[in-house]
């Protein structure tokens, strides 16, 4: 099964977005019981959980930041199908949250 890929360009700097996603607690709101495996501030974060692994990359782009999330489900085929759907939904919600926050006044 192909990995889940979600990408958006948001009107925030990489350090601002990094502060929103850089911990297991922050990612846990969307991905559940997750652990951060490696982090290269403020551009790359690798994570894993029992049924999947993934990476989130941040890259400055014009007036904002391109954020790309890629995740791959683990396990037997029928488990991967459910994990794949849930990962896609969770990553879309994460992007929606980050995008909505970029439109709010401080």
C-alpha positions, 0 to 999 in steps of 0.5 A: 500500500502506498504511503499517505502523503499530505502537503500544504503551504501555510503562512507561517515561518518554519520555527512557528510551525515547528513549535506546534508539532515538535513534541510527542504531546503536540503530535499526540493530539492528532496521531494518538500514542506517538513518539518522536524518533528524530528531530532536526529543528526546524525542518524535519521530524520523524515519528512512530507509533505501534501501527505506523511511522512517518516524517513531517518536513518543513521548508520555507516557501515564499511567504510561508512554509511548505509542510509535508507529512508522509506516513506508512502503515505497518502490519498485515494487509487488512490492518494497514487499510484501516491504519491508512484511512485513519492516518490520512484523516489524522494528518489532514486534521493536523494540517487543518489545525495548523492552517487555521491557526495561521489565520488567527490574530495573536 
